[in-house]
Amino acid sequence: MGKTIEVFTDGSSYGDRVVEWVKQSACSRCTVLVYDAGAAESNADVQRKILEYGAASLPAIFINGKLISPAIVEKGNYGSMTNAPCSKARE
């Protein structure tokens, strides 16, 4: 079963790279949702979600509601954390 991966970014180039890492690493069963909190059209729902999750900084990645470090995703080994998404290599 796929995971729900939510990426909250601030529109920075690093945030854009994190989004790409997540998309490249997520399996075809995973749902990747990207929220740009820095965008002018960012709405109250996005801000509320950030507060609910307790994200202290952006970019922030949540897999089924659990915070995952962008550094872990960058290294490509977050599949072992919190039973995170499958790597495409495992499909």
N, C-alpha and C positions, 0 to 999 in steps of 0.2 A: 504494500500500500504506500502511496506517495505521501510526502510530507508537505506541509504548508510553510513556505519560506518567505518571510517578510523582510524586505530590505528598506531601511529608512536612510535616506541620504540628504546631504545639504547642497547638492548640485556642484560639488567640487570635483576636480579631475580625479582625485583619489576615490571619491564616492562612486564615480562612473566606473573606475577600474574594479571596485568591489562588486558592483552590479554585474559586470561581465564575468568575473570569477565565479560568482554564484550561478549565473546562467549556464556557464560552461560545465560546472561541476554537478548540477542538479540532474537527476535522472528524468526520464520522460514521464514518469508518474508523479513527479513533484510539481506543485503549483508555486510559481515565483511571483510574488507581488512586490512592486517597487513603489515607494512613496517618496517624493521629493519634497521634503519639508522646507527647502529653501526657495521653492518656486512661488511666484506671486499668487498663483491659483491654489496654493496649499490651503486646505480648508481646516475648519475646527475639528473634524473627525480625525484627520492625520495628527494634529497636535494632541488631541485627547489620547490617541493610541500610544503616542510616544510617552506621554505621562503615565498611562496605565502600565506600560511595560517597564517603565523606570529607566529608559535609555538616558545615560548620563552624557553621552557624546554621539556624534554622527560621523561616519556612517555606523549604523547598528544593524545587526542581522539577528533575526529571531526564527528559530526552527520549532514549529509547533509551540510557540510561546516561550522558548528557552533561548537566552542570549548566547550567541556564538561570536567569538572574536574574529574580526576581519583578518587578523594575522593567521589564524588557523585556516581560513578559507584560502588565503593567498598561497599557503603551502600545499593545499589540495588534500589535506588529511582530516577533514572534519567529519567524514563519514563515521568515524568511530565515536564521536562525541554525542551523547544523548540519543544514540541510535539515529543519528542525523541522516540526511538524504544519501541515497545510494550514489556512488560515483558512476559516471557514464561507463567507465571501464568495466563495471560489474554487471551491466545490463546484458 
